Amino acid sequence: MPATMFVRCSALALCLVATPAGAWELDCRHAADREVSIDTAGADRIEVVGRAGDLDVRTAAGTTLVARGRACASSVEYLAQTQLRAVREGRTVKVFVQVPEGMKGIGLLYATLDLVVSVPAGPPVEVTDTSGDTTITGVNVTKLTDSSGDVVARGVTGNLEINDSSGDIRIEQAAGTVTIVDSSGDIVIRGAGNVVVRSDSSGDVDVAQVAGDVRIENDSSGDISIADVGRNVAVLADTSGSVHVSGVKGTVSVPQ
């Protein structure tokens, strides 16, 4: 987008304008570092909520959760309203990004916060991200809800449920069952205990190196490739696209 182009924004959310790679660095008129920490000892659950910006969730030693990020905004006022919070509610620890609401005016209005969260091992983690890429490494994330942006999860230690609106999904070496509901974007899985794709509206599905079962319940469009499965494969419904299955030790059931 040319630097001279302006956008009128009036909404109860962030006004995010599609720009080429690296444009946020050029357009970041006001920036500040944000950091919070909180003790998770005795917690039963951790919730991480990101907003506009990339989100990176990784493991940490000890019991202290540390979240760090760089806030970027189009004005000093919006920068001051872009904060990072951590609270404890009973046995639940929450870390979340707080952003301006109802930004109005003429021009390119924005407020983002790229966030890195270091999470202690132990309590299950639920992650919600509004926009931007999400990366999860070696964390016991049980549920991920993502509105837009790519998702990469490596070495997830338990069962993982993903609900994704748009963007590609890549899973590597998940210990438990991976369950996915996806509206658009490719799905690639390399290593999991079991795989269940509840629904996939568009994009290819490529699954390999699964110790247990693979079950594709509803695939609307895109190719399906499944290989190296320790037990059974079932593709219940496939509207369009080819289906390739190989290296399955158990039974194979695909639409005729």
N, C-alpha and C positions, 0 to 999 in steps of 0.2 A: 504494500500500500504506500503511495507517495506520502512524504512527510507533510505535504500541503493539504492533504485530504482530511476533512473534519467530519465527525459523526455526532448527531444529536442523540443523546441518550436520556431516556426517562423510563426507569424500570426499578423494581424492587429487588434487584440483584446486580451483579457485576456487569458492566458493559465491556465485553471482551470482543476485540476486533481481530479477525484473522489477519496475521501478518507473517512475512517470511521468517525463516529461522534466524535467530539472533536479533530480531527487531525489538524484542522487549528490552534488551540491553541498551539499545540506542534510545528508546523512548522512555526509559526509566528516569523521570525527572527528579524524583525524590525517593531515597532509599534509606533503610535502617535495618540493623540486625535485631533479631528477636530471639530470646532464649528463656525457657522455663524448665524447672526440674521438680520432681515430686517422688516421694518414697512410695513404693508399691507393696511393701511388706504387709501381708495379711489380706491383700486384695483378691477377690474372686474373678474379676473381669477388668479388662482395660479397653477403653474406647478411644479411637483416634479419628478425628474428623478434620479433613482438609477442605479447602475451598479452591479458589483459582490459584494455579501453580502446581509444580511437580511435588510428589509426595514419595519419600523414601523411608521405609520402615525396616529396621535392622535389629539384630540382637545386641544386648549389652550385659556386662557382668554386674553382679551385685543386685540390689533391689531398687536402685534409683533410676527412674525414667527421665531421660533428658531429651528435650525437643529444641531444635535450633532452626532458624530460618532467616531469610532475607526478604523483608517487606519492600514492595515497590509500588508507587502510586503516582497519579498524575498531579496531585496537589499535596501541600503540607497538611491540609485538613484531613484528606483521605488517608495519608500515611499515618497520622496520629490515631485514626480509627482502625487501622489494620494491626491487630495484636494477636499474641499467642497466649492462651490460657491453659492452666492445669488445675483441676479441682478433684476432690475426693467426695463421693456421695455414698456413704455407708461403706460397702466393700467393693465399690466400683470406682476406678480411677479414670478420669476423662481428660484428654488433651485435645484442644480444638482451636481452630483459627477463627478469629472474629474479624469481620470485614464491614465496610460501610454499607448501610442499607439505604435504598432509595436515592442513588446518585442521579442528579439532574444537572443539565447544563448543555452548553455548546462545545463541541470539540471531542477529542479522544479522552474519555474518562475511564480510569482503570484503577484497580487495587489488587495486587497479587502477593502471594507469600509462598516461595519455594521452601519446603519443610523436610527436615530430616529428624526422625524420631527413633531414638535408641531405647529398645524395650527389654526389660529383664526377662529371663526365661521363667516359665511357670504359668502365670495366669493366661487364659485364653484371650485373644485380642480380636476386636471387631473394628474394621476400617471402613470409613465412608469418605469418598472423595468426589467433589463436584466436577472439576475439570483439571486437565493436566495429566501427565503420565504418572503411573503408580508402580513402584518397585518394592517388593517384599523379599527379604533375604533371611532365611533361617529362623523365622518367628512362628509361634503357634497361633497364626491367624485362622480363626474359624469361619469368619464371614467377611466378605468384601463386597461393598456396593459402590459401583463406579458409574458416573454419568457419561463422561467422555474422556478420551485419552487412552493410550496403550497401557496394558497391565503385564508386568513380568513378575513371577513368583518363583523363587528358588529355595529348595530345601525347607519347605513348610513342614512342620513337625507333626501335625495332626490332620484331621479332616478339614477340608476347605470348601466353602460354598461361595460361589461368585455370581453376582447379578450385575450384568454389564450392559449398558445401553449402546455404546459405540466405541470402536477402537479394537485393536488386536489384543489377543490374550496369549501369553506364553507361560507354560508351567514346566518347571524342571525339577525332577527328583522330589516329588511330594510323597510323604510317608504314608498318608492315609487316602481316603476317598475324596476325589475332586468332583464336585457337582457344579454344573454351569448352566445359567440361563443367559443367553446372549442375543442381542438384537441385530448387531452388525459388526463385521470385522472377522478376521481369521482366528481360529483356535488351534494352537500347537501345544501338544503335551508330550514331554519326553521324560517318562518315569513317574509312576504313581501306583498306589495300592489298588485302587479301583477308579473308574471314570464313569460318570453319569452326565450326559448332556440332555437336560430337560427339554430345551428348545434352542434352536439356532436359526434365526431368520435369514441371514445372508452371510456369505463368507465360507471359505473352506474349513474343514475339520481334519486335522492331521494328528493322529494319536499313535504312540509307540512306547514299548518298554513298560507295559502294565503288568503287575504281578497277578492281579485278580481278574475281574470282569470289566468289560466295556459295554455300555448301554447308551445308544443314541435314540432318544424317544421321539423327537420331532425335528427334522431338518428341512427347511423350506427351499434353500438354494445353495449351490456350491458343492464342490467335490468332497467326498469322505475317503480318507485313507487310514487304515488301521493295521498295525503290524506288531508282532512280537508280544502276544498276550498270553498270560499264564493260564487263564481259565476260558470263559465263554465270551462271545461277541453277539450282540443283538442290535440290529438297526430296525426300529419299529416303523418309522415313517420317513420317507425321503421324497420330496416333491420333484426336485430337479437336481441334476449333477450326477456324476459317476460315483460308484462305490467300489473301493479296492480293499480287500482283506487278505492278509497273509500271516503265516507264522503263528497261528492260534492253536493252542494245545487242547482246548475244549470244543464246544459246539459253536457253529456259526449260523445266525439267522438274519437274512437280509430281505428287503422287499423284492418281490418277483415282477 
